[in-house]
C-alpha cells in the first residue's frame, strides 16, 4: 500500500517562493509518474504538474508554467514542487499523487482520475 506525504506548505507573500515535498513509501518511486494537483475553496481539484518516472519529462498547467518546477530524488523516494513568483490565486491545498498506469499513455496525465494514490494535502496561502 502506497503512502504519500506532502510537506512544506505555509503562508507566503505574493512574489515569494515555497518548495513542497512529496515523500512516498510502500512503492519504488522510480517506477511511477508523480503528479501535483491543487484545490482552492469552492473550486474543483486542478492539475498543476507531473514528472515522468525517470524525471526526464515534465508537464505543467498553463497557469503555473514558467513559475513552477518539479524534480525528483528517487534515492530518497521524494518529489519536489518548487513554486516561484507566487500569486494569491495559487492559494490552495496542494496534493501529490501516484499514477500507477502511466505506461498505458504516451503523455503525462493531467486527469486526476488516472492517479490512484493521494497524499493528505498541504495548505499554501499566498497573501500579504
Wavefront OBJ file of the C-alpha trace (Angstrom):
o trace
v 0.000 0.000 0.000
v 1.474 3.333 -1.075
v 1.539 6.269 1.249
v 2.282 9.803 0.114
v 3.002 12.642 2.500
v 3.219 16.280 1.408
v 5.115 18.887 3.392
v 6.393 22.415 3.020
v 3.182 24.380 2.779
v 2.622 27.647 4.580
v 1.928 31.352 4.286
v 3.939 33.379 1.800
v 3.658 36.885 0.394
v 2.885 37.482 -3.273
v 6.044 37.161 -5.327
v 7.585 34.775 -2.837
v 8.619 31.133 -3.142
v 7.850 27.841 -1.487
v 9.086 24.314 -2.020
v 6.736 21.429 -1.403
v 7.933 17.880 -0.934
v 6.142 14.601 -1.504
v 7.626 11.566 0.205
v 6.433 8.167 -0.938
v 6.563 4.874 0.950
v 5.338 1.429 0.028
v 6.343 1.792 -3.633
v 9.582 2.173 -5.514
v 9.208 5.749 -6.659
v 11.230 5.476 -9.858
v 8.648 3.104 -11.336
v 5.880 5.714 -11.385
v 4.738 9.098 -12.603
v 4.024 11.643 -9.851
v 1.505 14.403 -10.303
v 0.743 17.549 -8.335
v -2.787 18.889 -8.070
v -4.395 21.676 -6.081
v -7.826 22.560 -4.841
v -8.931 26.027 -3.807
v -12.028 26.607 -1.656
v -15.185 26.218 -3.706
v -13.303 25.007 -6.763
v -12.604 21.657 -8.343
v -9.254 19.962 -7.988
v -6.970 21.004 -10.832
v -3.783 19.736 -12.389
v -0.582 21.600 -11.520
v 2.194 19.473 -12.958
v 3.630 15.997 -13.351
v 7.002 14.326 -13.727
v 7.879 11.104 -15.517
v 9.292 8.095 -13.719
v 12.815 8.892 -14.894
v 12.444 12.606 -14.288
v 13.218 13.332 -17.923
v 9.801 14.757 -18.768
v 7.570 17.253 -17.024
v 4.235 18.845 -17.809
v 2.614 21.907 -16.267
v -0.677 23.705 -16.299
v -0.570 26.948 -18.273
v -1.326 28.890 -15.087
v 1.956 27.843 -13.453
v 4.234 27.275 -16.448
v 7.468 29.224 -16.092
v 6.952 29.705 -12.350
v 6.806 26.142 -11.016
v 9.256 23.271 -11.485
v 9.190 19.637 -10.437
v 12.148 17.470 -9.561
v 12.549 14.024 -8.122
v 15.110 12.213 -6.000
v 14.327 8.556 -6.469
v 17.006 7.519 -3.984
v 15.110 9.415 -1.308
v 11.679 8.445 -2.677
v 10.830 12.127 -2.847
v 9.462 14.580 -5.383
v 9.676 18.340 -5.008
v 7.481 21.133 -6.336
v 9.347 24.436 -6.449
v 6.932 27.345 -6.641
v 8.256 30.787 -7.514
v 6.625 34.166 -8.105
v 3.604 33.030 -6.151
v 0.297 34.772 -6.690
v -2.802 34.985 -4.480
v -4.596 32.745 -6.975
v -2.095 29.981 -6.164
v -3.695 29.681 -2.729
v -4.990 26.122 -2.385
v -4.411 22.768 -0.786
v -1.720 21.019 -2.799
v -1.718 17.258 -3.292
v 0.751 14.820 -4.773
v -0.480 11.643 -6.378
v 0.845 8.449 -7.915
v -0.057 7.313 -11.436
v 0.047 3.548 -11.452
v -0.942 3.108 -15.109
v 1.256 5.709 -16.779
v 2.690 3.080 -19.120
v -0.665 2.981 -20.937
v -0.259 6.588 -22.055
v 2.161 8.470 -24.259
v 1.662 11.739 -22.385
v 1.834 12.607 -18.702
v -1.719 12.559 -17.461
v -3.482 15.751 -16.375
v -6.579 13.819 -15.301
v -6.913 13.258 -11.567
v -8.853 10.026 -12.162
v -5.694 8.444 -13.605
v -3.944 8.826 -10.244
v -4.591 6.041 -7.775
v -2.883 7.127 -4.565
v -3.036 10.552 -2.970
v -1.452 12.362 -0.083
v -3.420 14.247 2.537
v -2.503 17.639 1.110
v -0.644 20.688 2.380
v -2.049 24.203 2.556
v -0.404 27.004 0.605
v -1.639 30.519 1.275
v -0.355 33.476 -0.730
v -1.318 36.725 0.947
v 0.063 39.983 2.312
l 1 2 3 4 5 6 7 8 9 10 11 12 13 14 15 16 17 18 19 20 21 22 23 24 25 26 27 28 29 30 31 32 33 34 35 36 37 38 39 40 41 42 43 44 45 46 47 48 49 50 51 52 53 54 55 56 57 58 59 60 61 62 63 64 65 66 67 68 69 70 71 72 73 74 75 76 77 78 79 80 81 82 83 84 85 86 87 88 89 90 91 92 93 94 95 96 97 98 99 100 101 102 103 104 105 106 107 108 109 110 111 112 113 114 115 116 117 118 119 120 121 122 123 124 125 126 127 128
